[in-house]
Amino acid sequence: ALAEQSFRAALQADPEEADALLGLAEAARYQGKKAEATRHYERYLALHPDGEEAVAARNAINQLKE
């Protein structure tokens, strides 16, 4: 919960912050919130299609949709 608050605070400061988007996605994923995790990964990819973690985000989305 604390990490999630930190990620949300980072996004308030910079709505395109890549690490915060991925952090929220991972937090949601590990809590079993597949739809929320997918939304965060997709937002990351929309803003950073060639980002460092783009491949990992795409893989995570594919796994969540299985």
All heavy atoms as TSV, in Angstrom:
chain	resi	resn	atom	element	x	y	z
A	1	ALA	N	N	0.831	-1.199	0.000
A	1	ALA	CA	C	0.000	0.000	0.000
A	1	ALA	C	C	0.873	1.260	0.000
A	1	ALA	O	O	0.560	2.228	-0.676
A	1	ALA	CB	C	-0.941	-0.009	1.192
A	2	LEU	N	N	1.952	1.230	0.769
A	2	LEU	CA	C	2.836	2.396	0.836
A	2	LEU	C	C	3.508	2.646	-0.508
A	2	LEU	O	O	3.589	3.784	-0.971
A	2	LEU	CB	C	3.883	2.203	1.932
A	2	LEU	CG	C	4.824	3.375	2.184
A	2	LEU	CD1	C	4.034	4.628	2.514
A	2	LEU	CD2	C	5.781	3.043	3.308
A	3	ALA	N	N	3.963	1.583	-1.141
A	3	ALA	CA	C	4.590	1.730	-2.458
A	3	ALA	C	C	3.583	2.282	-3.459
A	3	ALA	O	O	3.905	3.166	-4.260
A	3	ALA	CB	C	5.128	0.392	-2.930
A	4	GLU	N	N	2.365	1.765	-3.397
A	4	GLU	CA	C	1.324	2.231	-4.318
A	4	GLU	C	C	1.075	3.725	-4.131
A	4	GLU	O	O	0.943	4.472	-5.106
A	4	GLU	CB	C	0.043	1.436	-4.073
A	4	GLU	CG	C	-1.016	1.686	-5.117
A	4	GLU	CD	C	-2.217	0.781	-4.938
A	4	GLU	OE1	O	-2.097	-0.309	-4.336
A	4	GLU	OE2	O	-3.296	1.175	-5.414
A	5	GLN	N	N	1.049	4.187	-2.879
A	5	GLN	CA	C	0.872	5.620	-2.610
A	5	GLN	C	C	2.026	6.429	-3.192
A	5	GLN	O	O	1.812	7.508	-3.744
A	5	GLN	CB	C	0.783	5.875	-1.104
A	5	GLN	CG	C	-0.509	5.425	-0.484
A	5	GLN	CD	C	-0.525	5.628	1.019
A	5	GLN	OE1	O	0.518	5.634	1.671
A	5	GLN	NE2	N	-1.718	5.781	1.571
A	6	SER	N	N	3.224	5.901	-3.086
A	6	SER	CA	C	4.398	6.596	-3.631
A	6	SER	C	C	4.310	6.703	-5.150
A	6	SER	O	O	4.617	7.751	-5.725
A	6	SER	CB	C	5.682	5.874	-3.242
A	6	SER	OG	O	5.861	5.903	-1.862
A	7	PHE	N	N	3.899	5.617	-5.797
A	7	PHE	CA	C	3.756	5.642	-7.253
A	7	PHE	C	C	2.685	6.651	-7.678
A	7	PHE	O	O	2.872	7.401	-8.631
A	7	PHE	CB	C	3.408	4.260	-7.799
A	7	PHE	CG	C	4.490	3.235	-7.602
A	7	PHE	CD1	C	4.182	1.966	-7.139
A	7	PHE	CD2	C	5.818	3.523	-7.880
A	7	PHE	CE1	C	5.167	1.003	-6.961
A	7	PHE	CE2	C	6.819	2.574	-7.701
A	7	PHE	CZ	C	6.490	1.314	-7.237
A	8	ARG	N	N	1.573	6.662	-6.957
A	8	ARG	CA	C	0.498	7.613	-7.290
A	8	ARG	C	C	0.955	9.059	-7.080
A	8	ARG	O	O	0.625	9.942	-7.865
A	8	ARG	CB	C	-0.757	7.309	-6.475
A	8	ARG	CG	C	-1.415	6.012	-6.902
A	8	ARG	CD	C	-2.780	5.812	-6.270
A	8	ARG	NE	N	-3.289	4.480	-6.530
A	8	ARG	CZ	C	-3.801	4.065	-7.682
A	8	ARG	NH1	N	-3.872	4.884	-8.700
A	8	ARG	NH2	N	-4.254	2.827	-7.811
A	9	ALA	N	N	1.736	9.296	-6.040
A	9	ALA	CA	C	2.270	10.643	-5.792
A	9	ALA	C	C	3.210	11.055	-6.912
A	9	ALA	O	O	3.180	12.204	-7.367
A	9	ALA	CB	C	2.984	10.684	-4.442
A	10	ALA	N	N	4.037	10.122	-7.368
A	10	ALA	CA	C	4.952	10.419	-8.475
A	10	ALA	C	C	4.168	10.764	-9.738
A	10	ALA	O	O	4.548	11.669	-10.484
A	10	ALA	CB	C	5.877	9.232	-8.726
A	11	LEU	N	N	3.052	10.054	-9.972
A	11	LEU	CA	C	2.240	10.344	-11.157
A	11	LEU	C	C	1.513	11.674	-11.033
A	11	LEU	O	O	1.230	12.306	-12.047
A	11	LEU	CB	C	1.236	9.209	-11.406
A	11	LEU	CG	C	1.852	7.927	-11.949
A	11	LEU	CD1	C	0.802	6.826	-12.037
A	11	LEU	CD2	C	2.485	8.152	-13.309
A	12	GLN	N	N	1.219	12.093	-9.815
A	12	GLN	CA	C	0.610	13.418	-9.628
A	12	GLN	C	C	1.603	14.494	-10.067
A	12	GLN	O	O	1.229	15.467	-10.699
A	12	GLN	CB	C	0.231	13.620	-8.161
A	12	GLN	CG	C	-0.893	12.739	-7.711
A	12	GLN	CD	C	-2.158	13.499	-7.449
A	12	GLN	OE1	O	-2.110	14.681	-7.156
A	12	GLN	NE2	N	-3.279	12.832	-7.568
A	13	ALA	N	N	2.867	14.274	-9.738
A	13	ALA	CA	C	3.916	15.234	-10.101
A	13	ALA	C	C	4.224	15.179	-11.588
A	13	ALA	O	O	4.472	16.204	-12.221
A	13	ALA	CB	C	5.177	14.960	-9.295
A	14	ASP	N	N	4.208	13.978	-12.150
A	14	ASP	CA	C	4.502	13.778	-13.573
A	14	ASP	C	C	3.646	12.620	-14.089
A	14	ASP	O	O	3.999	11.455	-13.901
A	14	ASP	CB	C	5.983	13.464	-13.775
A	14	ASP	CG	C	6.340	13.225	-15.239
A	14	ASP	OD1	O	5.452	13.304	-16.119
A	14	ASP	OD2	O	7.524	12.942	-15.506
A	15	PRO	N	N	2.514	12.921	-14.735
A	15	PRO	CA	C	1.584	11.880	-15.189
A	15	PRO	C	C	2.173	10.886	-16.194
A	15	PRO	O	O	1.556	9.863	-16.470
A	15	PRO	CB	C	0.444	12.671	-15.834
A	15	PRO	CG	C	0.551	14.035	-15.266
A	15	PRO	CD	C	2.012	14.255	-14.980
A	16	GLU	N	N	3.341	11.169	-16.715
A	16	GLU	CA	C	3.963	10.272	-17.688
A	16	GLU	C	C	5.168	9.522	-17.111
A	16	GLU	O	O	5.921	8.901	-17.854
A	16	GLU	CB	C	4.373	11.065	-18.930
A	16	GLU	CG	C	3.183	11.656	-19.657
A	16	GLU	CD	C	3.559	12.348	-20.950
A	16	GLU	OE1	O	4.710	12.218	-21.395
A	16	GLU	OE2	O	2.684	13.025	-21.506
A	17	GLU	N	N	5.348	9.565	-15.801
A	17	GLU	CA	C	6.491	8.926	-15.143
A	17	GLU	C	C	6.466	7.418	-15.367
A	17	GLU	O	O	5.596	6.706	-14.867
A	17	GLU	CB	C	6.478	9.251	-13.650
A	17	GLU	CG	C	7.431	8.466	-12.792
A	17	GLU	CD	C	8.870	8.525	-13.239
A	17	GLU	OE1	O	9.381	9.631	-13.526
A	17	GLU	OE2	O	9.490	7.458	-13.319
A	18	ALA	N	N	7.417	6.940	-16.139
A	18	ALA	CA	C	7.446	5.536	-16.553
A	18	ALA	C	C	7.562	4.577	-15.374
A	18	ALA	O	O	6.820	3.586	-15.295
A	18	ALA	CB	C	8.602	5.313	-17.534
A	19	ASP	N	N	8.477	4.843	-14.461
A	19	ASP	CA	C	8.679	3.925	-13.334
A	19	ASP	C	C	7.439	3.837	-12.448
A	19	ASP	O	O	7.109	2.771	-11.930
A	19	ASP	CB	C	9.893	4.341	-12.507
A	19	ASP	CG	C	11.205	4.123	-13.241
A	19	ASP	OD1	O	11.258	3.242	-14.128
A	19	ASP	OD2	O	12.169	4.836	-12.941
A	20	ALA	N	N	6.751	4.951	-12.281
A	20	ALA	CA	C	5.542	4.948	-11.454
A	20	ALA	C	C	4.422	4.159	-12.124
A	20	ALA	O	O	3.694	3.410	-11.465
A	20	ALA	CB	C	5.091	6.380	-11.169
A	21	LEU	N	N	4.290	4.307	-13.434
A	21	LEU	CA	C	3.270	3.538	-14.157
A	21	LEU	C	C	3.547	2.042	-14.043
A	21	LEU	O	O	2.635	1.244	-13.781
A	21	LEU	CB	C	3.242	3.951	-15.636
A	21	LEU	CG	C	2.651	5.318	-15.926
A	21	LEU	CD1	C	2.945	5.723	-17.359
A	21	LEU	CD2	C	1.156	5.307	-15.674
A	22	LEU	N	N	4.791	1.672	-14.225
A	22	LEU	CA	C	5.145	0.258	-14.108
A	22	LEU	C	C	4.990	-0.235	-12.678
A	22	LEU	O	O	4.562	-1.367	-12.447
A	22	LEU	CB	C	6.579	0.029	-14.590
A	22	LEU	CG	C	6.769	0.125	-16.097
A	22	LEU	CD1	C	8.238	0.031	-16.442
A	22	LEU	CD2	C	5.990	-0.956	-16.814
A	23	GLY	N	N	5.325	0.609	-11.730
A	23	GLY	CA	C	5.173	0.235	-10.331
A	23	GLY	C	C	3.730	-0.044	-9.974
A	23	GLY	O	O	3.413	-1.032	-9.307
A	24	LEU	N	N	2.828	0.814	-10.434
A	24	LEU	CA	C	1.402	0.591	-10.184
A	24	LEU	C	C	0.925	-0.676	-10.883
A	24	LEU	O	O	0.120	-1.428	-10.332
A	24	LEU	CB	C	0.579	1.800	-10.654
A	24	LEU	CG	C	0.569	3.002	-9.741
A	24	LEU	CD1	C	-0.204	4.141	-10.386
A	24	LEU	CD2	C	-0.042	2.655	-8.392
A	25	ALA	N	N	1.409	-0.893	-12.083
A	25	ALA	CA	C	1.023	-2.090	-12.825
A	25	ALA	C	C	1.461	-3.346	-12.077
A	25	ALA	O	O	0.679	-4.286	-11.911
A	25	ALA	CB	C	1.634	-2.063	-14.230
A	26	GLU	N	N	2.700	-3.344	-11.610
A	26	GLU	CA	C	3.213	-4.512	-10.888
A	26	GLU	C	C	2.479	-4.709	-9.570
A	26	GLU	O	O	2.161	-5.845	-9.195
A	26	GLU	CB	C	4.722	-4.358	-10.644
A	26	GLU	CG	C	5.548	-4.499	-11.896
A	26	GLU	CD	C	5.492	-5.898	-12.488
A	26	GLU	OE1	O	5.763	-6.869	-11.759
A	26	GLU	OE2	O	5.170	-6.021	-13.678
A	27	ALA	N	N	2.211	-3.623	-8.861
A	27	ALA	CA	C	1.494	-3.729	-7.588
A	27	ALA	C	C	0.106	-4.338	-7.817
A	27	ALA	O	O	-0.315	-5.236	-7.086
A	27	ALA	CB	C	1.382	-2.358	-6.930
A	28	ALA	N	N	-0.595	-3.857	-8.832
A	28	ALA	CA	C	-1.926	-4.386	-9.137
A	28	ALA	C	C	-1.841	-5.848	-9.561
A	28	ALA	O	O	-2.661	-6.680	-9.153
A	28	ALA	CB	C	-2.584	-3.544	-10.226
A	29	ARG	N	N	-0.849	-6.161	-10.346
A	29	ARG	CA	C	-0.671	-7.541	-10.821
A	29	ARG	C	C	-0.486	-8.503	-9.657
A	29	ARG	O	O	-1.107	-9.564	-9.599
A	29	ARG	CB	C	0.523	-7.594	-11.766
A	29	ARG	CG	C	0.774	-8.948	-12.375
A	29	ARG	CD	C	1.948	-8.845	-13.323
A	29	ARG	NE	N	2.236	-10.111	-13.947
A	29	ARG	CZ	C	3.321	-10.364	-14.655
A	29	ARG	NH1	N	4.199	-9.408	-14.836
A	29	ARG	NH2	N	3.518	-11.534	-15.189
A	30	TYR	N	N	0.363	-8.139	-8.720
A	30	TYR	CA	C	0.638	-9.021	-7.587
A	30	TYR	C	C	-0.518	-9.083	-6.594
A	30	TYR	O	O	-0.584	-9.998	-5.790
A	30	TYR	CB	C	1.952	-8.648	-6.917
A	30	TYR	CG	C	3.124	-9.006	-7.787
A	30	TYR	CD1	C	3.924	-8.029	-8.355
A	30	TYR	CD2	C	3.411	-10.340	-8.093
A	30	TYR	CE1	C	4.986	-8.361	-9.192
A	30	TYR	CE2	C	4.460	-10.681	-8.924
A	30	TYR	CZ	C	5.246	-9.686	-9.467
A	30	TYR	OH	O	6.290	-10.022	-10.305
A	31	GLN	N	N	-1.441	-8.131	-6.686
A	31	GLN	CA	C	-2.642	-8.165	-5.851
A	31	GLN	C	C	-3.777	-8.901	-6.550
A	31	GLN	O	O	-4.881	-8.981	-6.023
A	31	GLN	CB	C	-3.086	-6.744	-5.505
A	31	GLN	CG	C	-2.127	-6.011	-4.590
A	31	GLN	CD	C	-2.530	-4.569	-4.386
A	31	GLN	OE1	O	-3.686	-4.194	-4.520
A	31	GLN	NE2	N	-1.565	-3.722	-4.065
A	32	GLY	N	N	-3.502	-9.388	-7.760
A	32	GLY	CA	C	-4.522	-10.118	-8.502
A	32	GLY	C	C	-5.514	-9.236	-9.231
A	32	GLY	O	O	-6.541	-9.715	-9.702
A	33	LYS	N	N	-5.218	-7.960	-9.342
A	33	LYS	CA	C	-6.107	-7.005	-10.025
A	33	LYS	C	C	-5.694	-6.923	-11.492
A	33	LYS	O	O	-5.034	-5.982	-11.925
A	33	LYS	CB	C	-6.012	-5.635	-9.358
A	33	LYS	CG	C	-6.424	-5.638	-7.895
A	33	LYS	CD	C	-6.208	-4.270	-7.279
A	33	LYS	CE	C	-6.549	-4.258	-5.807
A	33	LYS	NZ	N	-6.245	-2.951	-5.193
A	34	LYS	N	N	-6.101	-7.938	-12.244
A	34	LYS	CA	C	-5.638	-8.071	-13.631
A	34	LYS	C	C	-6.049	-6.896	-14.514
A	34	LYS	O	O	-5.241	-6.383	-15.282
A	34	LYS	CB	C	-6.159	-9.375	-14.225
A	34	LYS	CG	C	-5.544	-10.599	-13.607
A	34	LYS	CD	C	-6.060	-11.856	-14.277
A	34	LYS	CE	C	-5.420	-13.095	-13.678
A	34	LYS	NZ	N	-5.828	-14.309	-14.394
A	35	ALA	N	N	-7.305	-6.471	-14.432
A	35	ALA	CA	C	-7.775	-5.379	-15.288
A	35	ALA	C	C	-7.034	-4.085	-14.988
A	35	ALA	O	O	-6.628	-3.360	-15.904
A	35	ALA	CB	C	-9.283	-5.187	-15.118
A	36	GLU	N	N	-6.839	-3.800	-13.711
A	36	GLU	CA	C	-6.121	-2.580	-13.329
A	36	GLU	C	C	-4.667	-2.644	-13.781
A	36	GLU	O	O	-4.125	-1.674	-14.317
A	36	GLU	CB	C	-6.196	-2.388	-11.812
A	36	GLU	CG	C	-5.521	-1.122	-11.340
A	36	GLU	CD	C	-5.616	-0.922	-9.839
A	36	GLU	OE1	O	-6.494	-1.513	-9.189
A	36	GLU	OE2	O	-4.786	-0.157	-9.321
A	37	ALA	N	N	-4.030	-3.791	-13.576
A	37	ALA	CA	C	-2.642	-3.960	-14.009
A	37	ALA	C	C	-2.524	-3.759	-15.512
A	37	ALA	O	O	-1.632	-3.041	-15.980
A	37	ALA	CB	C	-2.134	-5.342	-13.608
A	38	THR	N	N	-3.437	-4.365	-16.253
A	38	THR	CA	C	-3.425	-4.236	-17.715
A	38	THR	C	C	-3.553	-2.777	-18.119
A	38	THR	O	O	-2.837	-2.304	-19.015
A	38	THR	CB	C	-4.545	-5.089	-18.339
A	38	THR	OG1	O	-4.321	-6.460	-17.971
A	38	THR	CG2	C	-4.563	-4.968	-19.848
A	39	ARG	N	N	-4.453	-2.037	-17.473
A	39	ARG	CA	C	-4.630	-0.609	-17.799
A	39	ARG	C	C	-3.334	0.170	-17.590
A	39	ARG	O	O	-2.967	1.011	-18.413
A	39	ARG	CB	C	-5.744	0.007	-16.947
A	39	ARG	CG	C	-7.133	-0.301	-17.435
A	39	ARG	CD	C	-8.183	0.602	-16.784
A	39	ARG	NE	N	-8.100	0.609	-15.328
A	39	ARG	CZ	C	-8.719	-0.250	-14.531
A	39	ARG	NH1	N	-9.457	-1.202	-15.035
A	39	ARG	NH2	N	-8.598	-0.141	-13.214
A	40	HIS	N	N	-2.639	-0.105	-16.488
A	40	HIS	CA	C	-1.393	0.625	-16.213
A	40	HIS	C	C	-0.302	0.253	-17.216
A	40	HIS	O	O	0.430	1.123	-17.690
A	40	HIS	CB	C	-0.910	0.364	-14.791
A	40	HIS	CG	C	-1.781	0.977	-13.738
A	40	HIS	ND1	N	-2.090	2.323	-13.694
A	40	HIS	CD2	C	-2.423	0.415	-12.688
A	40	HIS	CE1	C	-2.862	2.560	-12.661
A	40	HIS	NE2	N	-3.084	1.420	-12.033
A	41	TYR	N	N	-0.197	-1.028	-17.543
A	41	TYR	CA	C	0.786	-1.443	-18.557
A	41	TYR	C	C	0.461	-0.790	-19.906
A	41	TYR	O	O	1.362	-0.305	-20.598
A	41	TYR	CB	C	0.802	-2.963	-18.734
A	41	TYR	CG	C	1.487	-3.716	-17.639
A	41	TYR	CD1	C	0.817	-4.720	-16.938
A	41	TYR	CD2	C	2.823	-3.482	-17.309
A	41	TYR	CE1	C	1.449	-5.445	-15.936
A	41	TYR	CE2	C	3.463	-4.199	-16.312
A	41	TYR	CZ	C	2.766	-5.177	-15.627
A	41	TYR	OH	O	3.399	-5.896	-14.648
A	42	GLU	N	N	-0.815	-0.781	-20.272
A	42	GLU	CA	C	-1.210	-0.190	-21.555
A	42	GLU	C	C	-0.937	1.307	-21.577
A	42	GLU	O	O	-0.518	1.857	-22.598
A	42	GLU	CB	C	-2.673	-0.492	-21.849
A	42	GLU	CG	C	-2.885	-1.950	-22.219
A	42	GLU	CD	C	-4.339	-2.346	-22.368
A	42	GLU	OE1	O	-5.234	-1.618	-21.878
A	42	GLU	OE2	O	-4.588	-3.411	-22.980
A	43	ARG	N	N	-1.144	1.970	-20.461
A	43	ARG	CA	C	-0.856	3.408	-20.396
A	43	ARG	C	C	0.652	3.641	-20.543
A	43	ARG	O	O	1.086	4.552	-21.239
A	43	ARG	CB	C	-1.360	3.979	-19.075
A	43	ARG	CG	C	-1.177	5.474	-18.982
A	43	ARG	CD	C	-2.009	6.082	-17.884
A	43	ARG	NE	N	-1.654	7.483	-17.743
A	43	ARG	CZ	C	-1.451	8.079	-16.585
A	43	ARG	NH1	N	-1.614	7.427	-15.466
A	43	ARG	NH2	N	-1.099	9.341	-16.543
A	44	TYR	N	N	1.432	2.800	-19.869
A	44	TYR	CA	C	2.891	2.900	-20.016
A	44	TYR	C	C	3.272	2.775	-21.491
A	44	TYR	O	O	4.054	3.576	-22.006
A	44	TYR	CB	C	3.589	1.810	-19.188
A	44	TYR	CG	C	5.061	1.692	-19.508
A	44	TYR	CD1	C	5.987	2.533	-18.914
A	44	TYR	CD2	C	5.526	0.766	-20.436
A	44	TYR	CE1	C	7.338	2.448	-19.220
A	44	TYR	CE2	C	6.872	0.669	-20.749
A	44	TYR	CZ	C	7.768	1.513	-20.141
A	44	TYR	OH	O	9.098	1.436	-20.461
A	45	LEU	N	N	2.722	1.769	-22.166
A	45	LEU	CA	C	3.060	1.543	-23.578
A	45	LEU	C	C	2.574	2.677	-24.470
A	45	LEU	O	O	3.237	3.019	-25.442
A	45	LEU	CB	C	2.488	0.207	-24.047
A	45	LEU	CG	C	3.193	-1.017	-23.472
A	45	LEU	CD1	C	2.406	-2.279	-23.809
A	45	LEU	CD2	C	4.616	-1.108	-23.963
A	46	ALA	N	N	1.432	3.257	-24.154
A	46	ALA	CA	C	0.925	4.382	-24.945
A	46	ALA	C	C	1.862	5.583	-24.841
A	46	ALA	O	O	2.083	6.291	-25.821
A	46	ALA	CB	C	-0.482	4.761	-24.479
A	47	LEU	N	N	2.416	5.793	-23.652
A	47	LEU	CA	C	3.301	6.937	-23.433
A	47	LEU	C	C	4.760	6.642	-23.765
A	47	LEU	O	O	5.513	7.544	-24.115
A	47	LEU	CB	C	3.204	7.389	-21.970
A	47	LEU	CG	C	1.847	7.948	-21.556
A	47	LEU	CD1	C	1.783	8.097	-20.042
A	47	LEU	CD2	C	1.586	9.279	-22.244
A	48	HIS	N	N	5.150	5.373	-23.636
A	48	HIS	CA	C	6.556	4.991	-23.822
A	48	HIS	C	C	6.640	3.719	-24.679
A	48	HIS	O	O	7.112	2.680	-24.202
A	48	HIS	CB	C	7.221	4.746	-22.462
A	48	HIS	CG	C	7.053	5.866	-21.489
A	48	HIS	ND1	N	7.809	7.013	-21.543
A	48	HIS	CD2	C	6.180	6.043	-20.465
A	48	HIS	CE1	C	7.427	7.826	-20.578
A	48	HIS	NE2	N	6.441	7.267	-19.912
A	49	PRO	N	N	6.179	3.773	-25.924
A	49	PRO	CA	C	6.133	2.554	-26.749
A	49	PRO	C	C	7.497	1.906	-26.987
A	49	PRO	O	O	7.571	0.712	-27.237
A	49	PRO	CB	C	5.511	3.033	-28.058
A	49	PRO	CG	C	5.723	4.507	-28.085
A	49	PRO	CD	C	5.738	4.953	-26.647
A	50	ASP	N	N	8.548	2.684	-26.890
A	50	ASP	CA	C	9.899	2.150	-27.080
A	50	ASP	C	C	10.709	2.230	-25.788
A	50	ASP	O	O	11.940	2.210	-25.822
A	50	ASP	CB	C	10.620	2.921	-28.196
A	50	ASP	CG	C	9.905	2.778	-29.534
A	50	ASP	OD1	O	9.475	1.659	-29.847
A	50	ASP	OD2	O	9.766	3.786	-30.240
A	51	GLY	N	N	10.012	2.327	-24.659
A	51	GLY	CA	C	10.679	2.461	-23.368
A	51	GLY	C	C	11.471	1.221	-23.001
A	51	GLY	O	O	11.314	0.155	-23.603
A	52	GLU	N	N	12.320	1.372	-21.987
A	52	GLU	CA	C	13.190	0.282	-21.540
A	52	GLU	C	C	12.405	-0.979	-21.186
A	52	GLU	O	O	12.890	-2.083	-21.379
A	52	GLU	CB	C	13.968	0.716	-20.295
A	52	GLU	CG	C	15.107	1.634	-20.558
A	52	GLU	CD	C	15.869	1.952	-19.275
A	52	GLU	OE1	O	15.887	1.115	-18.355
A	52	GLU	OE2	O	16.423	3.053	-19.210
A	53	GLU	N	N	11.214	-0.807	-20.659
A	53	GLU	CA	C	10.425	-1.946	-20.192
A	53	GLU	C	C	9.251	-2.275	-21.107
A	53	GLU	O	O	8.326	-2.993	-20.709
A	53	GLU	CB	C	9.917	-1.670	-18.773
A	53	GLU	CG	C	11.015	-1.439	-17.760
A	53	GLU	CD	C	11.903	-2.663	-17.559
A	53	GLU	OE1	O	11.405	-3.793	-17.687
A	53	GLU	OE2	O	13.106	-2.473	-17.276
A	54	ALA	N	N	9.272	-1.779	-22.339
A	54	ALA	CA	C	8.155	-2.000	-23.257
A	54	ALA	C	C	7.920	-3.481	-23.536
A	54	ALA	O	O	6.789	-3.960	-23.529
A	54	ALA	CB	C	8.370	-1.231	-24.561
A	55	VAL	N	N	8.985	-4.226	-23.751
A	55	VAL	CA	C	8.847	-5.660	-24.025
A	55	VAL	C	C	8.268	-6.366	-22.802
A	55	VAL	O	O	7.350	-7.190	-22.913
A	55	VAL	CB	C	10.194	-6.279	-24.447
A	55	VAL	CG1	C	10.099	-7.793	-24.514
A	55	VAL	CG2	C	10.640	-5.712	-25.789
A	56	ALA	N	N	8.778	-6.021	-21.624
A	56	ALA	CA	C	8.282	-6.639	-20.389
A	56	ALA	C	C	6.807	-6.295	-20.169
A	56	ALA	O	O	6.019	-7.151	-19.747
A	56	ALA	CB	C	9.108	-6.177	-19.203
A	57	ALA	N	N	6.423	-5.057	-20.477
A	57	ALA	CA	C	5.024	-4.650	-20.320
A	57	ALA	C	C	4.125	-5.429	-21.275
A	57	ALA	O	O	3.056	-5.898	-20.886
A	57	ALA	CB	C	4.884	-3.145	-20.544
A	58	ARG	N	N	4.566	-5.582	-22.515
A	58	ARG	CA	C	3.771	-6.354	-23.486
A	58	ARG	C	C	3.632	-7.813	-23.045
A	58	ARG	O	O	2.554	-8.402	-23.144
A	58	ARG	CB	C	4.402	-6.274	-24.870
A	58	ARG	CG	C	4.198	-4.942	-25.544
A	58	ARG	CD	C	4.721	-4.926	-26.985
A	58	ARG	NE	N	4.691	-3.577	-27.489
A	58	ARG	CZ	C	5.710	-2.713	-27.428
A	58	ARG	NH1	N	6.865	-3.074	-26.906
A	58	ARG	NH2	N	5.590	-1.498	-27.902
A	59	ASN	N	N	4.726	-8.381	-22.553
A	59	ASN	CA	C	4.686	-9.761	-22.071
A	59	ASN	C	C	3.737	-9.904	-20.891
A	59	ASN	O	O	2.978	-10.874	-20.794
A	59	ASN	CB	C	6.082	-10.248	-21.694
A	59	ASN	CG	C	6.970	-10.455	-22.903
A	59	ASN	OD1	O	6.486	-10.634	-24.024
A	59	ASN	ND2	N	8.270	-10.433	-22.680
A	60	ALA	N	N	3.775	-8.946	-19.994
A	60	ALA	CA	C	2.892	-8.978	-18.816
A	60	ALA	C	C	1.434	-8.901	-19.240
A	60	ALA	O	O	0.589	-9.632	-18.712
A	60	ALA	CB	C	3.252	-7.845	-17.867
A	61	ILE	N	N	1.128	-8.026	-20.203
A	61	ILE	CA	C	-0.248	-7.914	-20.691
A	61	ILE	C	C	-0.696	-9.251	-21.281
A	61	ILE	O	O	-1.809	-9.717	-20.995
A	61	ILE	CB	C	-0.371	-6.780	-21.738
A	61	ILE	CG1	C	-0.226	-5.428	-21.056
A	61	ILE	CG2	C	-1.703	-6.873	-22.479
A	61	ILE	CD1	C	-0.071	-4.263	-22.008
A	62	ASN	N	N	0.152	-9.861	-22.076
A	62	ASN	CA	C	-0.196	-11.153	-22.685
A	62	ASN	C	C	-0.456	-12.207	-21.605
A	62	ASN	O	O	-1.405	-12.988	-21.711
A	62	ASN	CB	C	0.893	-11.624	-23.633
A	62	ASN	CG	C	0.945	-10.808	-24.907
A	62	ASN	OD1	O	-0.059	-10.223	-25.309
A	62	ASN	ND2	N	2.092	-10.733	-25.523
A	63	GLN	N	N	0.353	-12.231	-20.562
A	63	GLN	CA	C	0.164	-13.195	-19.486
A	63	GLN	C	C	-1.125	-12.922	-18.721
A	63	GLN	O	O	-1.835	-13.856	-18.333
A	63	GLN	CB	C	1.342	-13.160	-18.521
A	63	GLN	CG	C	2.609	-13.741	-19.094
A	63	GLN	CD	C	3.799	-13.578	-18.149
A	63	GLN	OE1	O	3.720	-12.888	-17.149
A	63	GLN	NE2	N	4.899	-14.215	-18.499
A	64	LEU	N	N	-1.440	-11.656	-18.506
A	64	LEU	CA	C	-2.651	-11.296	-17.778
A	64	LEU	C	C	-3.912	-11.657	-18.552
A	64	LEU	O	O	-4.949	-11.900	-17.957
A	64	LEU	CB	C	-2.646	-9.799	-17.436
A	64	LEU	CG	C	-1.650	-9.386	-16.363
A	64	LEU	CD1	C	-1.471	-7.887	-16.349
A	64	LEU	CD2	C	-2.111	-9.889	-15.003
A	65	LYS	N	N	-3.818	-11.674	-19.867
A	65	LYS	CA	C	-4.989	-11.977	-20.694
A	65	LYS	C	C	-5.193	-13.469	-20.929
A	65	LYS	O	O	-6.183	-13.865	-21.521
A	65	LYS	CB	C	-4.889	-11.227	-22.019
A	65	LYS	CG	C	-5.046	-9.726	-21.840
A	65	LYS	CD	C	-5.039	-9.012	-23.165
A	65	LYS	CE	C	-5.293	-7.523	-22.952
A	65	LYS	NZ	N	-5.296	-6.773	-24.196
A	66	GLU	N	N	-4.270	-14.290	-20.446
A	66	GLU	CA	C	-4.388	-15.739	-20.637
A	66	GLU	C	C	-5.440	-16.326	-19.725
A	66	GLU	O	O	-5.705	-15.882	-18.664
A	66	GLU	CB	C	-3.053	-16.434	-20.377
A	66	GLU	CG	C	-2.038	-16.166	-21.448
A	66	GLU	CD	C	-0.704	-16.842	-21.177
A	66	GLU	OE1	O	-0.503	-17.419	-20.098
A	66	GLU	OE2	O	0.152	-16.784	-22.075
